Amino acid sequence: MTLIAIVACEVAFWIAILGGLTTRYLLRRPRLGAALFVAAPLIDVLLLALVTVDLLGGGTASWHHGLAAIYIGVSIAYGHRMIAWADARFAHRFADGPAPERLSGWRYTARCWGDVLRTTAAVLIAGGIIGGLVLVVGDPDRTAELQGTVAVLGVILGIDLLWAISYTIWPRKTAAAAVGGPAGQPGRS
């Protein structure tokens, strides 16, 4: 049941986002579009309530419950950024907005380190949800599976940290430098 709830919430999240963008740009109703964006965090609250009710109703935690905590953490930490990403592309495609910028060099590296902070926030939120569920349920045997999710959170943060370090050492090249520079000249590394 929890896995179905996660999938349903993910679908509902993107329906709310695409509905908000469609309403904002195609129907030219920006206030209604913004109201649809507000539904995204409410979907997270609904998922948290479903997971909590499942465990309080006698359910035993599985990897699905841990995935729900990760999903909520990522949604809270990255939700605004995902909406802004989709909004920029939708505005470019349907409202003559500027083309989304492809970051390179140190600007991309700075964004990677910003992502490390967002991922840290997502990990802390997911860890807090897991800790809260363990406390609320109060039965270590039924929530033991959630401890594996805490290890997964460490792996996720470690991968993001390595990603940022790699782009600190080897910054992303500009598109022109990657294909040979201006006027066919060899690109600079």
Secondary structure as GFF3:
##gff-version 3
##sequence-region A 1 189
A	DSSP	alpha_helix	2	21	.	.	.	ID=ss1
A	DSSP	pi_helix	22	26	.	.	.	ID=ss2
A	DSSP	alpha_helix	30	56	.	.	.	ID=ss3
A	DSSP	alpha_helix	63	94	.	.	.	ID=ss4
A	DSSP	alpha_helix	105	137	.	.	.	ID=ss5
A	DSSP	alpha_helix	140	143	.	.	.	ID=ss6
A	DSSP	alpha_helix	146	169	.	.	.	ID=ss7
A	DSSP	alpha_helix	175	178	.	.	.	ID=ss8
A	DSSP	three_ten_helix	182	184	.	.	.	ID=ss9
###
